[in-house]
Amino acid sequence: MKHFLQILGATALFLIVLASCEEYYRPDIEESPRILVIESHVTNDPAQNFVRLSKTRNYYSTSPIEWISGAKVELVGLDWKTITAREESAGYYSFLGTPVSGNKYKLRVVYLKDTYESEYVTMPPLPTIDSLYTRHEVEKEYRVNAYNVPELFNVPGQQIYIGAPVTPQLEYYRFSYRAIIQWVYNPFTVDDPASTLIRPPRGPNYVRPNPEDTSYHVLYGWNSFEDTDLFNLASPKEFSGSKVIVDHEIVSLAYNSYQYLDSTVQDPRHWILILDQYGITRESYDFHEQINRQFSAEGSLFDPVLTQVKGNMRCMNDPSKIALGFFDMNSYRQYRYFLNIGVNENGPVILRKLNHYYDIPIPGFKKDEPPFFWELNF
């Protein structure tokens, strides 16, 4: 969970740094007992289901994470039927069965002489979105200029939004995305002087993307970008009584696609958007919202502190023992789209839903012909 649970287990809530004559004060912090960390992610997709077990580290520790092997991990249904997990590697457990939407489960972890359990959690129904659409917007973005000074720039592009339904059984969502830009390198063509895109200059002797290959090939490549910031959460507006979620932001894509590429010789084509949607409980929404507030805190006296983020695992045989973690039971669905956002706000946007779900590597390229998942502009 973005290593948050490891951070949560540190005994120090803050570090006081005093600068004087280039000397820094490093306070002595009392070491605390190592605490069990239970990180879980359980959905209706077997490929995503796992539990990771580890122990916390103290604040100044540089030792590697201590992963917990030999534990018994299982999902327990209301009918006491269990789905057992298998330890795939040190501290990593995957389940041999798949939970069902609408059923209630609790997570049980038995380690040494202790048994840790969550409350029963109902897996929400499968999520859906009503629509995905784009809108021209200008983002504000800080970049380092030629003098290595941060400068605020306007970045025009298309903001991608979704709409989703709200029902008594499912009101809360979490989203993640992977945006894939396709590019082509053609050594037999030259720059188009009529291009309206902001393109880095290149001369006739530019370097090929693969300098070890001295022969000439047309390369069809792709780069991937994923959300790595705060959790993208969606819920009904408070006091609105609305039965839908509208204008929920997913990602902004700039018209100047060259900024997403690794080389000036790559010509950008179009986008493939992979959108993961999770139906989550109110408790999961609150938990991830607390983490968001913690990661976006700016250091004021009234910022949330780590201990305000509460998990839902407890030791059944010894309530005095603490386990850090949250049993997260989500329903899951994936959507894929092709996007041609154009080069400016006056051009048309081409958007279509994709019905095939190929396994696309994170980056790469293929010589002389497009890869099997390549999407064309029609």
C-alpha positions as a LaTeX table, in Angstrom:
\begin{tabular}{lrrr}
\hline
Residue & $x$ (\AA) & $y$ (\AA) & $z$ (\AA) \\
\hline
Met1 & 0.00 & 0.00 & 0.00 \\
Lys2 & 2.69 & 2.32 & $-1.31$ \\
His3 & 4.89 & 1.26 & 1.67 \\
Phe4 & 2.61 & 3.28 & 3.95 \\
Leu5 & 2.16 & 0.48 & 6.47 \\
Gln6 & 5.91 & 0.20 & 6.93 \\
Ile7 & 6.04 & 3.96 & 7.55 \\
Leu8 & 3.09 & 3.66 & 9.91 \\
Gly9 & 4.97 & 1.27 & 12.16 \\
Ala10 & 7.85 & 3.67 & 12.85 \\
Thr11 & 7.80 & 4.92 & 16.42 \\
Ala12 & 8.77 & 8.46 & 15.47 \\
Leu13 & 5.95 & 10.65 & 14.22 \\
Phe14 & 8.22 & 13.43 & 13.06 \\
Leu15 & 11.91 & 14.35 & 12.70 \\
Ile16 & 13.17 & 17.65 & 14.13 \\
Val17 & 16.01 & 19.05 & 12.09 \\
Leu18 & 17.99 & 21.95 & 13.48 \\
Ala19 & 20.51 & 23.60 & 11.20 \\
Ser20 & 23.41 & 25.55 & 12.74 \\
Cys21 & 26.82 & 25.99 & 11.13 \\
Glu22 & 25.89 & 23.19 & 8.70 \\
Glu23 & 25.43 & 20.74 & 11.61 \\
Tyr24 & 22.17 & 18.80 & 11.91 \\
Tyr25 & 20.59 & 17.56 & 15.09 \\
Arg26 & 19.60 & 13.90 & 15.04 \\
Pro27 & 17.48 & 13.13 & 18.09 \\
Asp28 & 17.73 & 9.83 & 19.91 \\
Ile29 & 14.56 & 7.83 & 19.35 \\
Glu30 & 13.68 & 4.88 & 21.50 \\
Glu31 & 13.36 & 1.65 & 19.55 \\
Ser32 & 10.04 & $-0.17$ & 19.78 \\
Pro33 & 9.10 & $-3.83$ & 19.41 \\
Arg34 & 8.68 & $-5.05$ & 15.85 \\
Ile35 & 4.99 & $-5.10$ & 14.87 \\
Leu36 & 3.29 & $-7.41$ & 12.39 \\
Val37 & 2.19 & $-5.67$ & 9.17 \\
Ile38 & $-0.68$ & $-7.27$ & 7.23 \\
Glu39 & $-1.20$ & $-5.84$ & 3.74 \\
Ser40 & $-4.04$ & $-7.34$ & 1.72 \\
His41 & $-5.68$ & $-6.87$ & $-1.65$ \\
Val42 & $-8.61$ & $-9.16$ & $-2.40$ \\
Thr43 & $-10.92$ & $-8.92$ & $-5.44$ \\
Asn44 & $-12.90$ & $-11.15$ & $-7.80$ \\
Asp45 & $-9.78$ & $-11.28$ & $-10.03$ \\
Pro46 & $-7.51$ & $-14.17$ & $-8.92$ \\
Ala47 & $-4.46$ & $-12.48$ & $-10.46$ \\
Gln48 & $-4.75$ & $-9.56$ & $-8.03$ \\
Asn49 & $-5.44$ & $-11.41$ & $-4.78$ \\
Phe50 & $-2.64$ & $-11.45$ & $-2.25$ \\
Val51 & $-1.62$ & $-10.90$ & 1.36 \\
Arg52 & 1.84 & $-9.63$ & 2.29 \\
Leu53 & 3.22 & $-10.15$ & 5.79 \\
Ser54 & 6.18 & $-8.30$ & 7.23 \\
Lys55 & 7.41 & $-6.57$ & 10.37 \\
Thr56 & 7.92 & $-2.88$ & 11.00 \\
Arg57 & 11.33 & $-1.24$ & 11.12 \\
Asn58 & 12.48 & 1.48 & 13.47 \\
Tyr59 & 12.83 & 5.03 & 12.22 \\
Tyr60 & 16.55 & 5.08 & 11.42 \\
Ser61 & 16.76 & 1.46 & 10.33 \\
Thr62 & 18.54 & 0.71 & 7.05 \\
Ser63 & 18.01 & $-3.04$ & 7.28 \\
Pro64 & 15.88 & $-4.77$ & 4.62 \\
Ile65 & 12.22 & $-5.52$ & 5.25 \\
Glu66 & 11.70 & $-8.66$ & 7.33 \\
Trp67 & 9.15 & $-10.75$ & 5.45 \\
Ile68 & 7.13 & $-13.28$ & 7.45 \\
Ser69 & 7.15 & $-16.86$ & 6.20 \\
Gly70 & 5.34 & $-19.90$ & 7.52 \\
Ala71 & 2.06 & $-18.18$ & 8.43 \\
Lys72 & $-1.39$ & $-19.62$ & 7.77 \\
Val73 & $-3.51$ & $-17.21$ & 5.77 \\
Glu74 & $-7.14$ & $-17.78$ & 4.78 \\
Leu75 & $-10.43$ & $-16.12$ & 3.89 \\
Val76 & $-13.26$ & $-17.33$ & 6.09 \\
Gly77 & $-16.85$ & $-17.12$ & 4.85 \\
Leu78 & $-19.96$ & $-16.78$ & 7.00 \\
Asp79 & $-20.61$ & $-20.48$ & 6.36 \\
Trp80 & $-17.08$ & $-21.17$ & 7.69 \\
Lys81 & $-15.93$ & $-22.33$ & 4.29 \\
Thr82 & $-12.39$ & $-21.14$ & 3.82 \\
Ile83 & $-10.22$ & $-20.09$ & 0.89 \\
Thr84 & $-6.64$ & $-20.93$ & 1.79 \\
Ala85 & $-3.60$ & $-18.97$ & 0.63 \\
Arg86 & $-0.34$ & $-20.44$ & $-0.57$ \\
Glu87 & 3.01 & $-18.82$ & 0.17 \\
Glu88 & 4.50 & $-18.00$ & $-3.23$ \\
Ser89 & 7.63 & $-16.32$ & $-1.88$ \\
Ala90 & 8.85 & $-14.99$ & 1.46 \\
Gly91 & 5.96 & $-13.05$ & 2.98 \\
Tyr92 & 3.79 & $-13.18$ & $-0.17$ \\
Tyr93 & 0.62 & $-15.28$ & $-0.06$ \\
Ser94 & $-1.87$ & $-15.82$ & $-2.90$ \\
Phe95 & $-5.28$ & $-17.46$ & $-2.59$ \\
Leu96 & $-6.21$ & $-20.76$ & $-4.24$ \\
Gly97 & $-9.84$ & $-19.71$ & $-4.73$ \\
Thr98 & $-11.78$ & $-16.58$ & $-5.63$ \\
Pro99 & $-14.31$ & $-14.80$ & $-3.36$ \\
Val100 & $-17.78$ & $-14.06$ & $-4.72$ \\
Ser101 & $-19.47$ & $-10.64$ & $-4.89$ \\
Gly102 & $-22.23$ & $-10.29$ & $-2.31$ \\
Asn103 & $-20.71$ & $-12.80$ & 0.11 \\
Lys104 & $-19.11$ & $-11.92$ & 3.45 \\
Tyr105 & $-15.56$ & $-12.87$ & 4.38 \\
Lys106 & $-13.02$ & $-12.15$ & 7.06 \\
Leu107 & $-9.26$ & $-12.43$ & 6.84 \\
Arg108 & $-7.50$ & $-14.74$ & 9.29 \\
Val109 & $-3.72$ & $-14.85$ & 9.79 \\
Val110 & $-2.17$ & $-17.38$ & 12.16 \\
Tyr111 & 1.47 & $-16.71$ & 12.95 \\
Leu112 & 3.39 & $-18.51$ & 15.68 \\
Lys113 & 0.95 & $-18.65$ & 18.63 \\
Asp114 & $-1.16$ & $-15.66$ & 17.61 \\
Thr115 & $-4.33$ & $-15.44$ & 15.53 \\
Tyr116 & $-5.24$ & $-12.16$ & 13.84 \\
Glu117 & $-8.67$ & $-11.55$ & 12.31 \\
Ser118 & $-10.65$ & $-8.79$ & 10.67 \\
Glu119 & $-14.38$ & $-8.17$ & 10.90 \\
Tyr120 & $-16.60$ & $-9.72$ & 8.23 \\
Val121 & $-16.61$ & $-7.63$ & 5.06 \\
Thr122 & $-19.09$ & $-7.92$ & 2.19 \\
Met123 & $-17.59$ & $-7.96$ & $-1.29$ \\
Pro124 & $-19.44$ & $-5.22$ & $-3.25$ \\
Pro125 & $-21.19$ & $-5.95$ & $-6.56$ \\
Leu126 & $-19.18$ & $-5.59$ & $-9.76$ \\
Pro127 & $-18.56$ & $-1.89$ & $-10.54$ \\
Thr128 & $-19.55$ & $-0.18$ & $-13.77$ \\
Ile129 & $-19.04$ & 3.20 & $-15.38$ \\
Asp130 & $-21.76$ & 5.04 & $-17.28$ \\
Ser131 & $-19.44$ & 6.98 & $-19.57$ \\
Leu132 & $-15.89$ & 8.06 & $-20.31$ \\
Tyr133 & $-15.35$ & 11.41 & $-22.01$ \\
Thr134 & $-12.75$ & 14.15 & $-22.50$ \\
Arg135 & $-12.65$ & 17.92 & $-22.18$ \\
His136 & $-10.09$ & 20.53 & $-23.22$ \\
Glu137 & $-8.33$ & 22.00 & $-20.19$ \\
Val138 & $-5.10$ & 23.81 & $-19.40$ \\
Glu139 & $-3.13$ & 22.32 & $-16.51$ \\
Lys140 & $-0.67$ & 24.27 & $-14.38$ \\
Glu141 & 2.61 & 22.42 & $-14.01$ \\
Tyr142 & 5.93 & 23.28 & $-12.39$ \\
Arg143 & 9.04 & 22.41 & $-14.41$ \\
Val144 & 12.71 & 23.22 & $-13.98$ \\
Asn145 & 13.84 & 25.81 & $-16.53$ \\
Ala146 & 17.28 & 26.19 & $-18.15$ \\
Tyr147 & 18.56 & 27.88 & $-14.97$ \\
Asn148 & 17.43 & 24.93 & $-12.81$ \\
Val149 & 14.69 & 27.07 & $-11.27$ \\
Pro150 & 11.11 & 25.76 & $-10.95$ \\
Glu151 & 8.80 & 27.65 & $-13.27$ \\
Leu152 & 5.03 & 27.45 & $-13.72$ \\
Phe153 & 3.93 & 26.40 & $-17.20$ \\
Asn154 & 0.55 & 26.12 & $-18.90$ \\
Val155 & 0.05 & 22.63 & $-20.34$ \\
Pro156 & $-2.97$ & 22.39 & $-22.67$ \\
Gly157 & $-4.49$ & 18.98 & $-23.23$ \\
Gln158 & $-7.52$ & 16.76 & $-22.76$ \\
Gln159 & $-8.73$ & 15.84 & $-19.27$ \\
Ile160 & $-10.35$ & 12.40 & $-19.14$ \\
Tyr161 & $-13.47$ & 12.05 & $-16.98$ \\
Ile162 & $-15.81$ & 9.22 & $-16.09$ \\
Gly163 & $-19.37$ & 8.98 & $-14.84$ \\
Ala164 & $-20.47$ & 6.12 & $-12.58$ \\
Pro165 & $-23.75$ & 5.04 & $-10.97$ \\
Val166 & $-24.55$ & 5.16 & $-7.27$ \\
Thr167 & $-26.70$ & 2.39 & $-5.77$ \\
Pro168 & $-27.55$ & 1.34 & $-2.20$ \\
Gln169 & $-25.16$ & $-1.60$ & $-2.65$ \\
Leu170 & $-22.27$ & 0.35 & $-4.18$ \\
Glu171 & $-21.54$ & 4.04 & $-3.56$ \\
Tyr172 & $-17.74$ & 4.16 & $-3.37$ \\
Tyr173 & $-15.06$ & 3.57 & $-5.96$ \\
Arg174 & $-11.32$ & 3.58 & $-6.39$ \\
Phe175 & $-9.62$ & 4.00 & $-9.78$ \\
Ser176 & $-6.17$ & 3.44 & $-11.23$ \\
Tyr177 & $-4.98$ & 3.77 & $-14.80$ \\
Arg178 & $-2.19$ & 2.92 & $-17.19$ \\
Ala179 & $-1.81$ & 5.25 & $-20.17$ \\
Ile180 & 0.16 & 3.80 & $-23.11$ \\
Ile181 & 1.45 & 6.09 & $-25.85$ \\
Gln182 & 2.32 & 4.47 & $-29.18$ \\
Trp183 & 5.25 & 5.84 & $-31.18$ \\
Val184 & 7.03 & 5.15 & $-34.46$ \\
Tyr185 & 10.64 & 5.65 & $-35.47$ \\
Asn186 & 11.11 & 5.76 & $-39.24$ \\
Pro187 & 14.72 & 6.37 & $-40.41$ \\
Phe188 & 13.55 & 6.93 & $-43.98$ \\
Thr189 & 11.50 & 10.07 & $-43.27$ \\
Val190 & 12.38 & 13.63 & $-42.32$ \\
Asp191 & 10.69 & 16.18 & $-40.10$ \\
Asp192 & 7.42 & 17.71 & $-41.23$ \\
Pro193 & 8.02 & 21.50 & $-41.17$ \\
Ala194 & 4.26 & 22.08 & $-41.18$ \\
Ser195 & 3.77 & 20.22 & $-37.91$ \\
Thr196 & 1.95 & 22.27 & $-35.24$ \\
Leu197 & 3.41 & 20.21 & $-32.38$ \\
Ile198 & 6.28 & 21.50 & $-30.29$ \\
Arg199 & 9.00 & 19.12 & $-31.42$ \\
Pro200 & 12.65 & 19.15 & $-30.31$ \\
Pro201 & 14.98 & 19.98 & $-33.20$ \\
Arg202 & 17.00 & 17.18 & $-34.75$ \\
Gly203 & 19.53 & 17.17 & $-37.53$ \\
Pro204 & 20.23 & 14.68 & $-40.31$ \\
Asn205 & 22.69 & 12.72 & $-38.16$ \\
Tyr206 & 20.49 & 11.96 & $-35.17$ \\
Val207 & 21.01 & 8.80 & $-33.13$ \\
Arg208 & 18.76 & 5.81 & $-33.64$ \\
Pro209 & 16.77 & 4.54 & $-30.59$ \\
Asn210 & 18.77 & 1.30 & $-30.65$ \\
Pro211 & 22.41 & 2.33 & $-31.38$ \\
Glu212 & 23.65 & $-1.30$ & $-31.25$ \\
Asp213 & 21.62 & $-2.16$ & $-34.35$ \\
Thr214 & 23.37 & $-0.52$ & $-37.29$ \\
Ser215 & 20.81 & $-1.63$ & $-39.85$ \\
Tyr216 & 17.76 & 0.48 & $-40.63$ \\
His217 & 14.39 & $-0.56$ & $-39.28$ \\
Val218 & 11.05 & 1.08 & $-38.76$ \\
Leu219 & 10.34 & 0.71 & $-35.04$ \\
Tyr220 & 6.87 & 0.51 & $-33.52$ \\
Gly221 & 7.17 & 1.28 & $-29.82$ \\
Trp222 & 5.22 & 2.23 & $-26.74$ \\
Asn223 & 5.77 & 3.88 & $-23.36$ \\
Ser224 & 3.57 & 3.46 & $-20.28$ \\
Phe225 & 2.56 & 5.83 & $-17.49$ \\
Glu226 & 0.72 & 4.86 & $-14.32$ \\
Asp227 & $-0.73$ & 6.86 & $-11.45$ \\
Thr228 & 1.77 & 6.87 & $-8.62$ \\
Asp229 & 0.38 & 9.67 & $-6.47$ \\
Leu230 & $-2.62$ & 9.62 & $-4.14$ \\
Phe231 & $-5.40$ & 7.05 & $-4.29$ \\
Asn232 & $-8.05$ & 8.11 & $-6.81$ \\
Leu233 & $-11.30$ & 7.80 & $-4.83$ \\
Ala234 & $-14.86$ & 8.61 & $-5.86$ \\
Ser235 & $-18.05$ & 8.93 & $-3.81$ \\
Pro236 & $-21.39$ & 10.77 & $-3.99$ \\
Lys237 & $-21.28$ & 14.46 & $-3.15$ \\
Glu238 & $-22.32$ & 15.01 & 0.45 \\
Phe239 & $-25.88$ & 16.28 & 0.96 \\
Ser240 & $-26.53$ & 16.19 & $-2.80$ \\
Gly241 & $-28.79$ & 13.14 & $-2.92$ \\
Ser242 & $-27.32$ & 12.38 & $-6.35$ \\
Lys243 & $-27.58$ & 8.86 & $-7.73$ \\
Val244 & $-24.63$ & 9.28 & $-10.08$ \\
Ile245 & $-21.00$ & 10.33 & $-9.99$ \\
Val246 & $-20.15$ & 12.81 & $-12.75$ \\
Asp247 & $-17.03$ & 14.62 & $-13.95$ \\
His248 & $-14.68$ & 12.45 & $-11.95$ \\
Glu249 & $-11.11$ & 13.09 & $-13.13$ \\
Ile250 & $-8.91$ & 10.18 & $-14.21$ \\
Val251 & $-5.89$ & 11.63 & $-16.04$ \\
Ser252 & $-4.86$ & 14.63 & $-18.13$ \\
Leu253 & $-3.03$ & 14.03 & $-21.44$ \\
Ala254 & $-1.08$ & 16.90 & $-23.03$ \\
Tyr255 & $-1.44$ & 17.71 & $-26.72$ \\
Asn256 & 2.36 & 17.89 & $-27.01$ \\
Ser257 & 2.93 & 14.13 & $-26.87$ \\
Tyr258 & 6.70 & 14.45 & $-27.42$ \\
Gln259 & 7.09 & 15.18 & $-23.71$ \\
Tyr260 & 6.12 & 11.56 & $-22.96$ \\
Leu261 & 8.83 & 10.03 & $-25.18$ \\
Asp262 & 12.45 & 9.13 & $-24.49$ \\
Ser263 & 14.05 & 10.31 & $-27.72$ \\
Thr264 & 13.61 & 13.14 & $-30.21$ \\
Val265 & 13.51 & 10.60 & $-33.04$ \\
Gln266 & 10.31 & 8.96 & $-31.81$ \\
Asp267 & 7.11 & 10.18 & $-33.46$ \\
Pro268 & 4.08 & 9.93 & $-31.15$ \\
Arg269 & 0.94 & 8.27 & $-32.43$ \\
His270 & $-2.06$ & 7.69 & $-30.18$ \\
Trp271 & $-3.04$ & 6.42 & $-26.73$ \\
Ile272 & $-4.36$ & 3.22 & $-25.21$ \\
Leu273 & $-5.93$ & 3.80 & $-21.80$ \\
Ile274 & $-6.29$ & 0.90 & $-19.35$ \\
Leu275 & $-8.72$ & 1.86 & $-16.58$ \\
Asp276 & $-9.07$ & $-0.28$ & $-13.44$ \\
Gln277 & $-12.23$ & 0.32 & $-11.41$ \\
Tyr278 & $-12.76$ & $-1.05$ & $-7.91$ \\
Gly279 & $-16.03$ & $-1.16$ & $-6.02$ \\
Ile280 & $-15.10$ & $-0.53$ & $-2.40$ \\
Thr281 & $-16.80$ & $-0.31$ & 0.98 \\
Arg282 & $-17.28$ & 2.86 & 2.99 \\
Glu283 & $-14.62$ & 1.61 & 5.43 \\
Ser284 & $-12.13$ & 1.13 & 2.59 \\
Tyr285 & $-12.94$ & 4.60 & 1.26 \\
Asp286 & $-12.33$ & 6.18 & 4.69 \\
Phe287 & $-9.09$ & 4.25 & 5.18 \\
His288 & $-7.60$ & 5.28 & 1.84 \\
Glu289 & $-8.84$ & 8.86 & 2.31 \\
Gln290 & $-6.94$ & 9.02 & 5.61 \\
Ile291 & $-3.80$ & 7.81 & 3.83 \\
Asn292 & $-4.29$ & 10.48 & 1.15 \\
Arg293 & $-4.55$ & 13.16 & 3.81 \\
Gln294 & $-1.38$ & 11.89 & 5.44 \\
Phe295 & 0.63 & 11.87 & 2.21 \\
Ser296 & $-0.61$ & 15.32 & 1.19 \\
Ala297 & 0.05 & 16.89 & 4.63 \\
Glu298 & 2.18 & 20.01 & 4.48 \\
Gly299 & 3.58 & 20.10 & 7.97 \\
Ser300 & 1.14 & 22.30 & 9.88 \\
Leu301 & 0.15 & 21.65 & 13.48 \\
Phe302 & $-3.27$ & 20.44 & 12.39 \\
Asp303 & $-2.15$ & 17.93 & 9.77 \\
Pro304 & $-3.24$ & 14.33 & 10.42 \\
Val305 & $-0.71$ & 12.11 & 12.17 \\
Leu306 & 0.12 & 8.51 & 11.37 \\
Thr307 & $-1.69$ & 7.06 & 14.36 \\
Gln308 & $-4.99$ & 8.46 & 13.10 \\
Val309 & $-4.98$ & 5.90 & 10.27 \\
Lys310 & $-6.77$ & 2.91 & 11.75 \\
Gly311 & $-6.67$ & $-0.64$ & 10.41 \\
Asn312 & $-9.16$ & $-3.43$ & 10.97 \\
Met313 & $-6.98$ & $-6.37$ & 12.05 \\
Arg314 & $-6.79$ & $-7.45$ & 15.71 \\
Cys315 & $-5.15$ & $-10.22$ & 17.71 \\
Met316 & $-7.87$ & $-12.59$ & 18.92 \\
Asn317 & $-5.90$ & $-14.31$ & 21.69 \\
Asp318 & $-4.11$ & $-11.22$ & 23.03 \\
Pro319 & $-5.85$ & $-7.83$ & 22.47 \\
Ser320 & $-2.75$ & $-6.02$ & 23.73 \\
Lys321 & $-0.83$ & $-7.10$ & 20.63 \\
Ile322 & $-1.04$ & $-4.70$ & 17.71 \\
Ala323 & $-1.14$ & $-5.61$ & 14.03 \\
Leu324 & $-0.96$ & $-2.91$ & 11.39 \\
Gly325 & $-3.07$ & $-3.54$ & 8.34 \\
Phe326 & $-6.39$ & $-3.33$ & 6.59 \\
Phe327 & $-8.41$ & $-6.17$ & 5.10 \\
Asp328 & $-9.48$ & $-4.66$ & 1.78 \\
Met329 & $-12.25$ & $-6.53$ & $-0.05$ \\
Asn330 & $-12.96$ & $-4.99$ & $-3.48$ \\
Ser331 & $-14.91$ & $-5.90$ & $-6.58$ \\
Tyr332 & $-13.04$ & $-5.21$ & $-9.80$ \\
Arg333 & $-13.54$ & $-4.50$ & $-13.49$ \\
Gln334 & $-11.20$ & $-3.27$ & $-16.21$ \\
Tyr335 & $-11.97$ & $-1.06$ & $-19.22$ \\
Arg336 & $-9.79$ & $-0.20$ & $-22.21$ \\
Tyr337 & $-10.04$ & 2.69 & $-24.66$ \\
Phe338 & $-8.31$ & 4.04 & $-27.74$ \\
Leu339 & $-7.69$ & 7.81 & $-27.70$ \\
Asn340 & $-6.58$ & 10.27 & $-30.34$ \\
Ile341 & $-6.70$ & 13.63 & $-28.57$ \\
Gly342 & $-5.43$ & 15.68 & $-31.50$ \\
Val343 & $-2.82$ & 18.44 & $-31.40$ \\
Asn344 & $-4.91$ & 21.33 & $-30.04$ \\
Glu345 & $-8.37$ & 22.20 & $-28.76$ \\
Asn346 & $-9.72$ & 22.80 & $-32.27$ \\
Gly347 & $-9.10$ & 19.27 & $-33.51$ \\
Pro348 & $-11.53$ & 16.36 & $-33.10$ \\
Val349 & $-11.03$ & 13.75 & $-30.38$ \\
Ile350 & $-11.39$ & 10.11 & $-31.40$ \\
Leu351 & $-12.45$ & 7.87 & $-28.52$ \\
Arg352 & $-13.56$ & 4.27 & $-28.74$ \\
Lys353 & $-13.90$ & 1.39 & $-26.33$ \\
Leu354 & $-11.68$ & $-1.65$ & $-26.88$ \\
Asn355 & $-13.05$ & $-5.16$ & $-26.44$ \\
His356 & $-9.75$ & $-7.07$ & $-26.39$ \\
Tyr357 & $-7.51$ & $-7.26$ & $-23.34$ \\
Tyr358 & $-4.02$ & $-8.08$ & $-24.56$ \\
Asp359 & $-1.11$ & $-8.41$ & $-22.14$ \\
Ile360 & 0.92 & $-5.29$ & $-22.99$ \\
Pro361 & 4.47 & $-5.05$ & $-21.61$ \\
Ile362 & 5.32 & $-1.83$ & $-19.75$ \\
Pro363 & 7.76 & $-0.41$ & $-22.42$ \\
Gly364 & 9.16 & $-1.79$ & $-25.65$ \\
Phe365 & 9.30 & $-1.73$ & $-29.42$ \\
Lys366 & 8.99 & $-4.10$ & $-32.36$ \\
Lys367 & 10.93 & $-3.94$ & $-35.61$ \\
Asp368 & 9.39 & $-3.48$ & $-39.04$ \\
Glu369 & 5.79 & $-4.27$ & $-38.11$ \\
Pro370 & 3.41 & $-3.21$ & $-35.32$ \\
Pro371 & 2.97 & $-5.45$ & $-32.25$ \\
Phe372 & $-0.19$ & $-7.53$ & $-31.98$ \\
Phe373 & $-1.93$ & $-5.00$ & $-29.70$ \\
Trp374 & $-1.25$ & $-1.96$ & $-31.91$ \\
Glu375 & $-4.26$ & 0.33 & $-32.42$ \\
Leu376 & $-4.89$ & 2.37 & $-35.57$ \\
Asn377 & $-6.71$ & 5.65 & $-35.90$ \\
Phe378 & $-10.06$ & 4.29 & $-37.14$ \\
\hline
\end{tabular}
